[in-house]
């Protein structure tokens, strides 16, 4: 199923419920050949679909950042922020391309809820740079999964759409089926940190036929936004339980305390 995996291998059969985004993306590509593409805010676009003004407003995260959660740090004296020192994460390291704020939020939500899968390529390019230290030390890339019920409503998994081109650019194995979400959990938006952890508790699993893909491998887990890290930790624990040697996390945007809000 392309919507979950972001890919179509031999023997793939089209699901009529999920073909809408495929044809729309194809049509947009054809239109771009005929008419110069404009940016998301309607002006002349730079490469990647953003105007210079819009691009300059995105708060990209560069070193120094916390090696444990990707949070921006004022000084490079310490490798980890106080929160990660006090409560180490299940994932070994994390990197985010940018801060989740009023300038990046609209882009992320367009991919997640507004049927704009072409944004995934832009985000994959951002992560190729931001997560380079993680990708250089990894064997495979795994997207955070969505439950099938939500997949049918949304018609594609935004994490898989980002992870596929990211893995291809890095020359890493892409494992779209390594993780499944066995429960259709409620939205994480608006929940406290403890509420988010309870919401995704035991929600993820590595299917028995896929454990051999995971065992002994260093895996980069990919998602769109890191808030409290509850979803990423649930996925990480499932991968480690299946024998993964290490799990690191790569996300498009990192929520700060001042920007925490429903996504």
C-alpha positions in Angstrom: 0.0 0.0 0.0 1.7 3.2 -1.2 -0.1 5.5 1.3 1.5 3.7 4.3 4.9 3.0 2.7 5.4 5.9 0.5 6.6 3.4 -2.2 5.3 0.9 -4.6 7.2 -2.3 -5.2 6.7 -5.2 -7.5 3.3 -6.7 -7.3 1.7 -3.6 -5.8 -2.0 -3.2 -6.6 -3.7 0.2 -6.5 -6.2 0.7 -3.7 -9.0 3.0 -5.2 -9.5 4.6 -1.8 -5.9 5.8 -1.7 -5.3 6.8 -5.3 -6.5 10.4 -5.0 -3.2 11.9 -3.8 -1.3 9.9 -6.4 -3.2 11.3 -9.3 -3.2 14.8 -7.8 0.5 14.7 -7.3 1.0 13.5 -10.8 -1.2 16.3 -12.1 0.7 18.9 -10.2 4.0 17.6 -11.6 2.6 17.9 -15.1 1.3 21.4 -14.5 4.7 22.5 -13.2 6.2 21.5 -16.6 3.7 23.9 -18.3 3.7 26.8 -15.8 6.5 28.0 -13.5 5.6 26.8 -10.0 4.8 29.5 -7.4 5.6 29.3 -3.7 3.2 28.3 -1.0 2.5 32.0 -0.3 1.9 32.8 -3.9 5.1 34.6 -4.9 8.1 33.5 -7.0 9.5 30.4 -5.5 13.0 29.4 -4.6 14.1 25.8 -5.1 12.0 23.7 -2.8 8.8 25.8 -3.0 9.4 28.7 -0.5 10.0 32.3 -1.2 13.1 34.0 0.1 11.0 35.8 2.7 9.2 32.6 3.9 12.5 30.6 3.9 14.2 33.3 6.1 11.5 33.0 8.7 11.9 29.3 9.3 14.0 28.9 12.5 16.3 26.1 11.4 18.2 24.3 14.2 22.0 24.4 13.9 24.6 23.4 16.4 24.8 23.6 19.3 21.8 21.4 20.0 21.1 18.8 22.6 22.3 15.5 21.3 19.5 13.7 23.1 16.4 15.7 22.0 17.6 18.2 19.3 16.6 21.2 21.4 18.6 24.4 20.7 21.3 25.2 23.3 23.0 28.4 24.0 26.4 26.9 24.5 28.3 23.8 23.3 29.8 23.1 26.7 27.3 20.3 27.4 26.2 17.5 25.0 22.7 17.2 26.6 20.2 19.5 28.0 19.1 19.3 31.7 15.9 17.5 30.8 17.7 14.7 28.9 20.3 14.4 31.7 17.5 14.1 34.3 15.4 11.7 32.2 17.3 10.0 29.4 15.1 9.1 26.3 14.6 5.6 24.9 16.1 6.8 21.6 19.8 7.4 21.7 20.0 10.7 19.9 17.7 13.1 18.1 17.8 15.9 15.5 15.2 18.3 14.2 15.4 20.5 11.1 13.6 23.5 12.6 11.6 24.9 15.5 7.8 24.2 15.4 6.5 27.8 15.4 4.0 30.0 13.5 6.3 30.0 10.5 6.8 26.2 10.2 3.5 25.1 11.6 1.5 25.9 8.4 3.9 23.8 6.3 3.8 20.8 8.6 0.0 20.9 8.8 -0.4 21.2 5.1 1.5 17.9 4.7 -0.3 16.3 7.6 -3.9 17.3 7.0 -4.3 19.3 3.8 -3.3 16.7 1.1 0.0 18.2 0.2 2.3 15.2 0.0 4.7 17.1 -2.3 6.0 18.9 0.8 7.5 15.7 2.0 10.4 16.1 -0.5 11.2 19.5 0.9 11.2 18.2 4.4 13.4 15.2 3.4 16.0 17.7 2.0 15.9 19.6 5.3 16.5 16.4 7.3 19.3 15.3 5.0 21.2 18.2 6.4 19.9 18.4 10.0 20.1 14.6 10.7 23.4 14.0 8.8 25.2 12.8 11.9 22.5 10.2 12.6 22.2 9.1 9.0 26.0 8.6 8.6 25.9 6.2 11.5 22.7 4.3 10.5 21.8 1.2 8.6 18.1 1.8 7.9 15.3 4.4 8.1 11.9 3.6 9.6 8.8 5.9 9.6 6.5 6.3 12.5 3.4 4.3 11.4 -0.2 5.4 11.4 -3.1 3.0 12.1 -4.9 1.7 9.1 -8.2 3.4 10.1 -6.5 6.8 10.2 -4.6 6.0 7.0 -7.9 5.5 5.2 -9.1 8.9 6.4 -5.8 10.8 5.7 -4.9 8.6 2.6 -1.1 8.7 3.2 1.3 8.5 6.1 3.2 11.8 6.2 6.2 10.2 8.1 6.6 7.6 5.4 6.4 10.2 2.6 9.4 12.0 4.3 11.3 8.8 5.2 11.3 7.3 1.7 13.2 10.0 -0.1 15.4 10.6 3.0 16.5 7.0 3.0 17.1 7.0 -0.8 19.3 10.2 -0.6 21.3 8.7 2.3 21.7 5.3 0.6 20.1 3.5 3.5 17.6 0.7 3.6 14.0 1.9 3.8 11.8 -0.3 6.1 8.2 0.9 5.8 6.7 -2.3 7.4 9.1 -2.6 10.3 6.7 -0.9 12.7 2.9 -1.1 12.9 0.5 0.8 15.1 -1.8 -1.8 16.5 -4.2 0.6 18.3 -5.9 3.6 16.7 -4.9 6.0 19.4 -6.6 9.3 20.0 -4.8 12.5 18.7 -1.9 13.6 20.9 -2.9 17.2 20.5 -3.8 19.0 23.7 -2.6 16.1 26.0 -0.1 16.5 28.8 3.2 14.7 28.6 1.9 11.9 30.9 -1.3 11.8 28.9 0.6 11.4 25.7 2.6 8.5 27.2 -0.5 6.7 28.4 -2.2 7.3 25.0 0.5 5.5 23.0 1.5 2.9 25.7 2.0 -0.5 23.9 0.5 1.0 20.7 3.5 0.0 18.5 5.0 -3.4 17.6 7.4 -5.0 15.2 5.5 -7.8 13.4 7.2 -11.2 13.8 8.0 -11.5 10.0 9.8 -8.1 10.1 12.0 -8.7 13.2 14.8 -10.0 11.0 14.9 -6.6 9.2 15.4 -4.8 12.5 17.7 -7.1 14.5 21.2 -5.8 14.9 20.6 -2.7 12.8 21.1 1.0 13.7 17.8 2.7 12.8 16.8 6.3 12.2 13.2 6.8 13.2 11.4 9.5 11.2 8.4 11.7 12.2 7.1 15.1 11.4 7.0 16.8 14.8 8.6 16.1 18.2 6.5 17.4 21.2 7.0 15.4 24.4 8.6 12.4 22.6 6.0 9.9 23.8 5.2 8.6 20.3 8.9 8.3 19.4 9.7 6.5 22.6 6.9 4.0 22.1 8.3 3.3 18.6 11.8 3.1 19.9 11.0 0.6 22.6 9.2 -1.7 20.1 12.3 -1.5 17.8 14.7 -2.2 20.6 12.6 -5.1 21.8 12.8 -6.6 18.3 16.6 -6.5 18.5 17.6 -3.1 17.0 21.2 -2.2 17.9 20.3 1.5 18.3 17.4 3.9 17.5 17.9 7.6 16.8 15.2 10.1 15.9 14.9 12.6 13.0 11.9 15.0 12.9 11.1 18.0 10.7 10.1 20.3 13.6 10.8 20.4 17.3 8.2 21.9 19.7 9.5 24.1 22.5 7.6 24.7 25.7 6.5 28.1 24.5 5.2 26.7 21.2 3.5 23.6 22.7 -0.1 23.4 21.3 -2.3 20.9 19.4 -0.9 19.6 16.1 
